[in-house]
């Protein structure tokens, strides 16, 4: 485990330049595997630039700005196509929302959509839905009593487990009273 952590710290030092902790340096000096790993990691910056030309020699040349056909000749540039940045679903939702807004606005202007009776009925229904119930103290008390019953059940279960442990382990567990200064 210590070797694994030390090797990680060696890699971190090679990548970021952060200093290794002294315990990791001491371990790397004593451990042959970590010492060889540190020397390998230290030689990488000087080895990689020297190996880069031989590595790139086997890779074909890539021209990012030129398109090639199957024959190897540069392909004719394709005409620019306009890509729509709008997706179909949000556009459809926008069109439906605008159409609904236009119909609603036209109905409100003409007065035929909402009659005063319909408006009063809608406001009454809105008040009914958002109103606090008349018996809210009873509802609140019922919720509190439900929580109290649950607390009592949990307390009884804890006492039962406490008694069971005392009987089975043949020990006596006493409650510690807090020290009272006075």
C-alpha positions in Angstrom: 0.0 0.0 0.0 2.8 2.4 0.9 4.6 1.6 -2.4 1.4 2.3 -4.4 0.9 5.6 -2.7 4.5 6.6 -3.1 4.4 5.8 -6.8 1.3 7.9 -7.2 3.1 10.8 -5.4 6.1 10.3 -7.8 3.8 10.6 -10.8 2.0 13.6 -9.3 5.4 15.3 -8.8 6.4 14.5 -12.4 3.1 15.8 -13.8 2.4 18.9 -11.6 5.8 19.7 -10.1 4.4 19.6 -6.5 6.9 18.6 -3.9 6.7 15.0 -2.5 6.2 14.6 1.3 9.3 13.7 3.2 8.0 10.3 4.2 7.5 9.4 0.5 11.0 10.6 -0.4 12.5 8.4 2.4 10.4 5.4 1.3 11.6 5.9 -2.3 15.2 6.0 -1.1 14.8 2.7 0.8 12.5 0.7 -1.6 14.2 -0.6 -4.7 11.0 -0.8 -6.7 10.0 2.8 -5.9 13.5 4.0 -6.5 13.5 2.5 -10.0 10.0 3.9 -10.7 11.2 7.4 -9.6 14.3 7.2 -11.9 12.0 6.0 -14.8 9.6 8.9 -14.1 12.4 11.3 -14.0 13.8 10.2 -17.3 10.5 10.6 -19.2 10.7 14.4 -19.9 14.1 13.9 -21.6 13.2 10.7 -23.4 9.9 11.7 -24.9 11.0 14.6 -27.1 13.8 12.4 -28.5 11.3 9.6 -29.4 8.7 11.9 -30.9 10.1 12.1 -34.5 10.4 8.3 -34.8 6.9 7.9 -33.4 5.4 10.5 -35.8 7.3 8.9 -38.8 4.8 6.0 -38.9 1.7 8.3 -38.7 0.4 9.6 -42.1 0.3 13.4 -42.6 -3.0 14.9 -41.7 -4.2 18.2 -43.2 -7.1 19.4 -41.1 -8.2 22.1 -43.6 -8.2 19.9 -46.7 -10.8 17.3 -47.7 -9.5 14.3 -49.6 -11.6 12.0 -51.9 -11.0 8.2 -52.1 -8.5 8.8 -55.0 -6.3 10.9 -52.7 -7.0 14.2 -54.6 -8.4 17.1 -52.7 -12.1 17.1 -52.9 -14.1 20.2 -54.0 -15.3 22.3 -51.1 -18.8 21.6 -50.2 -21.2 24.5 -50.3 -22.1 26.0 -47.0 -25.3 24.6 -45.6 -27.3 26.7 -43.1 -27.9 24.6 -40.0 -30.9 25.5 -37.9 -29.9 26.1 -34.4 -33.5 25.7 -33.3 -34.6 22.2 -32.3 -38.1 21.1 -33.4 -39.6 20.5 -29.9 -38.9 23.9 -28.4 -40.0 25.6 -31.6 -43.3 23.7 -31.5 -43.8 24.6 -27.9 -43.1 28.2 -28.6 -45.6 28.3 -31.5 -48.3 26.6 -29.4 -47.7 29.1 -26.5 -47.9 32.1 -28.9 -51.1 30.7 -30.5 -52.7 30.2 -27.1 -51.7 33.7 -26.0 -53.2 35.2 -29.2 -56.5 33.3 -28.7 -56.6 34.2 -25.1 -55.8 37.9 -25.8 -58.5 38.0 -28.5 -61.0 36.4 -26.2 -60.3 38.9 -23.4 -60.5 41.9 -25.8 -63.8 40.8 -27.2 -65.2 39.8 -23.8 -66.8 36.6 -25.2 -64.4 34.2 -23.5 -64.8 35.3 -19.9 -68.1 36.5 -18.7 -68.3 38.1 -15.2 -70.0 34.9 -13.9 -67.2 32.7 -15.2 -64.6 35.0 -13.8 -66.3 34.9 -10.3 -66.6 31.1 -10.5 -62.9 30.8 -11.4 -61.9 33.1 -8.5 -64.1 31.2 -6.1 -62.6 27.9 -7.2 -59.1 29.3 -6.9 -59.8 30.6 -3.4 -61.2 27.1 -2.4 -58.1 25.3 -3.7 -55.6 27.7 -2.0 -57.6 28.2 1.3 -56.4 26.8 4.6 -58.9 24.3 5.9 -61.2 25.4 8.7 -60.1 22.5 10.9 -56.4 23.1 10.6 -55.7 22.8 14.3 -57.3 19.4 14.3 -55.2 18.3 11.3 -52.1 19.6 13.0 -52.9 17.9 16.3 -53.5 14.6 14.5 -50.1 14.8 12.8 -48.4 15.6 16.1 -50.1 12.7 17.8 -49.0 10.4 15.0 -45.4 11.5 15.5 -45.8 11.1 19.3 -47.1 7.5 18.8 -44.1 6.8 16.6 -41.7 8.2 19.1 -43.3 6.0 21.9 -43.0 2.9 19.7 -39.3 3.6 19.1 -38.7 4.3 22.7 -40.4 1.0 23.7 -38.4 -0.9 21.1 -35.1 0.7 22.4 -36.1 -0.3 26.0 -36.9 -3.8 24.9 -33.5 -4.1 23.1 -31.8 -2.7 26.2 -33.5 -5.3 28.5 -32.7 -8.1 26.0 -29.0 -7.2 26.0 -28.8 -7.1 29.7 -30.4 -10.5 30.0 -28.4 -12.2 27.3 -25.0 -10.7 28.1 -25.6 -11.0 31.9 -24.5 -7.5 32.6 -26.2 -4.5 34.2 -26.3 -1.3 32.2 -27.1 1.8 34.3 -27.9 5.2 33.1 -25.3 7.8 33.9 -26.7 10.9 35.5 -25.1 14.1 34.4 -22.9 15.9 37.0 -24.7 18.7 38.6 -22.6 21.5 39.9 -24.0 23.4 42.7 
